[in-house]
């Protein structure tokens, strides 16, 4: 039985982007069910899957997994060959820590710079709180690339859950013209050139829904 992944609009749903891109990167077979966000029927449509009122939701037979990080960890356990976390103990702990920080933090960045893959904004004025979040992301990227530069072009050398967790942030930076120099900038380019990310963006441009708040 193939997986089913319930997601929101590709143009706007940063949480949905994470497992979708990770699954496509690893060529996992799955069907996608897209629910329009912020519509009158959104909650009812999501509720039919039996997991509350938020996306994404992974369906594996009778198993339901919701929350992007939980989905990624479940999939990495089911497919050890995909290597969800780095194998070395210290790197694995580091990857989990930065992923958890992304999962629970950066509230100013999330609220002020909502994801919108279809547009580019020039001269967007950043608040001090947003700039602090950006600076923190920059420092995380720089630290990871400094430590794991010799192992590959992703945050921890080889592609991992951490990269999937930070991909929507890169999309936000691209939309709002946030420039990163040096290794953080090279990492952003790596993310933007990922085949699964390009496919997600192409699909988002085909969507018709417009959410004014984003």
Kinemage of the C-alpha trace (Angstrom):
@kinemage 1
@onewidth
@group {chain A} dominant
@subgroup {mainchain}
@vectorlist {calphas} color= white
{ca unk a 1} P 0.000 0.000 0.000
{ca unk a 2} L 1.349 3.416 -0.942
{ca unk a 3} L 1.430 6.364 1.416
{ca unk a 4} L -1.077 9.190 1.322
{ca unk a 5} L -0.018 12.706 2.255
{ca unk a 6} L -2.579 15.376 3.071
{ca unk a 7} L -1.193 18.874 2.519
{ca unk a 8} L -2.320 22.480 2.226
{ca unk a 9} L -1.818 24.810 -0.740
{ca unk a 10} L 1.703 24.371 -2.071
{ca unk a 11} L 2.106 28.104 -2.472
{ca unk a 12} L 1.462 28.814 1.196
{ca unk a 13} L 1.808 25.700 3.351
{ca unk a 14} L 5.341 25.664 4.713
{ca unk a 15} L 4.555 22.813 7.111
{ca unk a 16} L 3.299 20.664 4.233
{ca unk a 17} L 6.355 21.393 2.113
{ca unk a 18} L 8.729 19.614 4.483
{ca unk a 19} L 7.493 16.005 4.226
{ca unk a 20} L 6.445 16.360 0.586
{ca unk a 21} L 9.908 17.497 -0.517
{ca unk a 22} L 11.626 14.871 1.654
{ca unk a 23} L 9.479 12.088 0.203
{ca unk a 24} L 10.005 13.255 -3.376
{ca unk a 25} L 13.749 13.592 -2.805
{ca unk a 26} L 13.859 9.941 -1.718
{ca unk a 27} L 11.501 8.761 -4.482
{ca unk a 28} L 8.948 7.392 -2.034
{ca unk a 29} L 5.621 6.472 -3.633
{ca unk a 30} L 2.640 8.425 -2.319
{ca unk a 31} L -0.626 10.063 -3.307
{ca unk a 32} L -1.159 13.710 -2.444
{ca unk a 33} L -4.458 15.138 -1.196
{ca unk a 34} L -4.488 18.935 -1.167
{ca unk a 35} L -6.835 20.906 1.074
{ca unk a 36} L -7.334 24.611 0.417
{ca unk a 37} L -6.297 26.582 3.503
{ca unk a 38} L -8.362 29.355 5.158
{ca unk a 39} L -11.487 28.293 3.285
{ca unk a 40} L -14.918 27.842 4.922
{ca unk a 41} L -14.628 24.061 4.532
{ca unk a 42} L -10.945 23.662 5.481
{ca unk a 43} L -11.436 22.265 8.977
{ca unk a 44} L -14.149 19.855 7.867
{ca unk a 45} L -12.039 18.565 4.970
{ca unk a 46} L -9.046 17.933 7.214
{ca unk a 47} L -11.166 16.424 9.971
{ca unk a 48} L -12.306 13.602 7.692
{ca unk a 49} L -8.815 12.137 8.006
{ca unk a 50} L -9.289 11.758 11.769
{ca unk a 51} L -6.282 13.789 12.926
{ca unk a 52} L -7.527 17.151 14.080
{ca unk a 53} L -7.635 20.251 11.913
{ca unk a 54} L -4.076 20.849 10.689
{ca unk a 55} L -1.903 19.633 7.827
{ca unk a 56} L 0.253 17.798 6.898
{ca unk a 57} L -1.054 14.313 7.675
{ca unk a 58} L 0.641 11.096 6.598
{ca unk a 59} L -1.564 8.038 6.105
{ca unk a 60} L 0.064 4.626 6.116
{ca unk a 61} L -2.732 2.076 6.129
{ca unk a 62} L -4.394 2.368 9.534
{ca unk a 63} L -1.610 4.610 10.840
{ca unk a 64} L -2.084 8.380 10.911
{ca unk a 65} L 0.848 10.694 11.628
{ca unk a 66} L 0.461 14.461 11.828
{ca unk a 67} L 2.972 17.268 12.360
{ca unk a 68} L 5.810 17.653 9.856
{ca unk a 69} L 8.655 16.621 12.157
{ca unk a 70} L 6.776 13.551 13.430
{ca unk a 71} L 6.053 12.521 9.833
{ca unk a 72} L 9.700 12.865 8.833
{ca unk a 73} L 10.877 10.806 11.785
{ca unk a 74} L 8.282 8.109 11.093
{ca unk a 75} L 9.311 7.883 7.445
{ca unk a 76} L 13.003 7.727 8.310
{ca unk a 77} L 12.281 4.804 10.626
{ca unk a 78} L 10.330 2.999 7.918
{ca unk a 79} L 13.032 3.661 5.312
{ca unk a 80} L 16.451 3.467 7.018
{ca unk a 81} L 18.169 3.684 3.640
{ca unk a 82} L 16.966 7.277 3.359
{ca unk a 83} L 19.058 8.295 6.404
{ca unk a 84} L 16.788 10.762 8.152
{ca unk a 85} L 19.451 11.813 10.670
{ca unk a 86} L 23.263 11.792 10.386
{ca unk a 87} L 24.782 8.484 11.501
{ca unk a 88} L 27.504 9.927 13.747
{ca unk a 89} L 26.230 10.535 17.289
{ca unk a 90} L 27.309 14.169 17.720
{ca unk a 91} L 26.098 15.181 14.268
{ca unk a 92} L 22.786 13.388 14.840
{ca unk a 93} L 22.262 15.229 18.127
{ca unk a 94} L 23.169 18.526 16.443
{ca unk a 95} L 20.734 17.892 13.580
{ca unk a 96} L 17.919 17.063 15.977
{ca unk a 97} L 18.620 20.198 18.018
{ca unk a 98} L 18.544 22.608 15.077
{ca unk a 99} L 15.444 20.888 13.652
{ca unk a 100} L 13.655 21.191 16.983
{ca unk a 101} L 14.627 24.868 17.166
{ca unk a 102} L 13.164 25.397 13.706
{ca unk a 103} L 10.056 23.498 14.687
{ca unk a 104} L 9.287 25.524 17.798
{ca unk a 105} L 11.023 28.869 17.263
{ca unk a 106} L 11.369 31.825 14.904
{ca unk a 107} L 7.846 33.099 15.586
{ca unk a 108} L 8.581 36.637 14.384
{ca unk a 109} L 9.964 35.384 11.081
{ca unk a 110} L 7.021 33.026 10.553
{ca unk a 111} L 4.342 35.630 11.275
{ca unk a 112} L 5.901 38.563 9.433
{ca unk a 113} L 7.245 36.657 6.415
{ca unk a 114} L 4.572 34.106 5.465
{ca unk a 115} L 5.553 31.686 2.720
{ca unk a 116} L 4.382 32.600 -0.763
{ca unk a 117} L 6.344 30.824 -3.497
{ca unk a 118} L 4.737 32.782 -6.329
{ca unk a 119} L 5.920 36.265 -5.495
{ca unk a 120} L 9.077 38.315 -4.917
{ca unk a 121} L 9.058 41.362 -2.667
{ca unk a 122} L 11.732 44.048 -2.955
{ca unk a 123} L 12.645 46.425 -0.159
{ca unk a 124} L 10.620 44.678 2.539
{ca unk a 125} L 11.238 46.404 5.883
{ca unk a 126} L 12.288 43.937 8.567
{ca unk a 127} L 11.487 44.476 12.232
{ca unk a 128} L 14.171 44.010 14.872
{ca unk a 129} L 12.553 40.741 15.968
{ca unk a 130} L 12.526 39.378 12.420
{ca unk a 131} L 16.128 40.446 11.882
{ca unk a 132} L 17.141 38.586 15.049
{ca unk a 133} L 15.467 35.446 13.719
{ca unk a 134} L 17.208 35.865 10.359
{ca unk a 135} L 20.549 36.342 12.060
{ca unk a 136} L 19.984 33.193 14.094
{ca unk a 137} L 19.155 31.160 10.982
{ca unk a 138} L 22.244 32.571 9.283
{ca unk a 139} L 24.411 31.537 12.213
{ca unk a 140} L 22.930 28.028 12.231
{ca unk a 141} L 23.606 27.631 8.517
{ca unk a 142} L 27.151 28.960 8.899
{ca unk a 143} L 27.933 26.694 11.855
{ca unk a 144} L 26.595 23.565 10.167
{ca unk a 145} L 28.420 24.247 6.903
{ca unk a 146} L 31.643 25.012 8.789
{ca unk a 147} L 31.461 21.713 10.669
{ca unk a 148} L 30.273 19.447 7.859
{ca unk a 149} L 31.631 21.180 4.763
{ca unk a 150} L 33.748 18.202 3.741
{ca unk a 151} L 30.846 15.734 3.777
{ca unk a 152} L 28.580 17.301 1.160
{ca unk a 153} L 26.588 20.418 0.306
{ca unk a 154} L 23.706 20.036 2.776
{ca unk a 155} L 23.583 21.265 6.370
{ca unk a 156} L 25.150 18.073 7.709
{ca unk a 157} L 26.885 17.056 4.515
{ca unk a 158} L 24.349 14.522 3.275
{ca unk a 159} L 20.657 15.364 2.922
{ca unk a 160} L 18.734 14.930 6.183
{ca unk a 161} L 15.539 15.803 8.009
{ca unk a 162} L 17.200 19.051 9.067
{ca unk a 163} L 17.299 20.206 5.452
{ca unk a 164} L 13.610 19.452 4.983
{ca unk a 165} L 12.829 21.399 8.156
{ca unk a 166} L 14.677 24.509 6.950
{ca unk a 167} L 13.552 24.438 3.303
{ca unk a 168} L 10.487 26.692 3.877
{ca unk a 169} L 12.725 29.273 5.564
{ca unk a 170} L 14.880 29.387 2.458
{ca unk a 171} L 11.698 29.946 0.418
{ca unk a 172} L 10.800 32.872 2.694
{ca unk a 173} L 14.269 34.371 2.334
{ca unk a 174} L 14.001 34.103 -1.436
{ca unk a 175} L 10.559 35.754 -1.510
{ca unk a 176} L 11.494 38.671 0.752
{ca unk a 177} L 14.934 39.291 -0.726
{ca unk a 178} L 16.931 38.184 2.308
{ca unk a 179} L 20.500 37.722 1.092
{ca unk a 180} L 22.963 35.414 2.816
{ca unk a 181} L 26.652 35.559 1.973
{ca unk a 182} L 29.323 32.869 2.012
{ca unk a 183} L 28.453 29.304 2.945
{ca unk a 184} L 24.906 30.166 4.134
{ca unk a 185} L 24.261 31.679 0.697
{ca unk a 186} L 25.659 28.614 -1.043
{ca unk a 187} L 23.433 26.439 1.095
{ca unk a 188} L 20.392 28.490 0.084
{ca unk a 189} L 21.316 27.877 -3.543
{ca unk a 190} L 21.614 24.139 -2.899
{ca unk a 191} L 18.075 24.115 -1.508
{ca unk a 192} L 16.654 26.173 -4.374
{ca unk a 193} L 18.249 23.882 -6.952
{ca unk a 194} L 16.915 20.674 -5.377
{ca unk a 195} L 14.704 18.901 -7.928
{ca unk a 196} L 11.891 18.310 -5.424
{ca unk a 197} L 11.880 21.987 -4.429
{ca unk a 198} L 11.737 23.094 -8.054
{ca unk a 199} L 8.823 20.718 -8.623
{ca unk a 200} L 6.990 22.089 -5.567
{ca unk a 201} L 7.440 25.675 -6.805
{ca unk a 202} L 6.259 24.768 -10.309
{ca unk a 203} L 3.144 23.177 -8.834
{ca unk a 204} L 2.516 26.204 -6.600
{ca unk a 205} L 2.502 28.478 -9.649
{ca unk a 206} L -0.326 26.406 -11.151
{ca unk a 207} L -2.608 26.863 -8.138
{ca unk a 208} L -5.464 29.334 -8.456
{ca unk a 209} L -6.174 30.062 -4.796
{ca unk a 210} L -5.110 33.434 -3.401
{ca unk a 211} L -4.839 33.963 0.347
{ca unk a 212} L -4.732 37.705 0.967
{ca unk a 213} L -3.085 37.435 4.409
{ca unk a 214} L -0.069 35.790 2.761
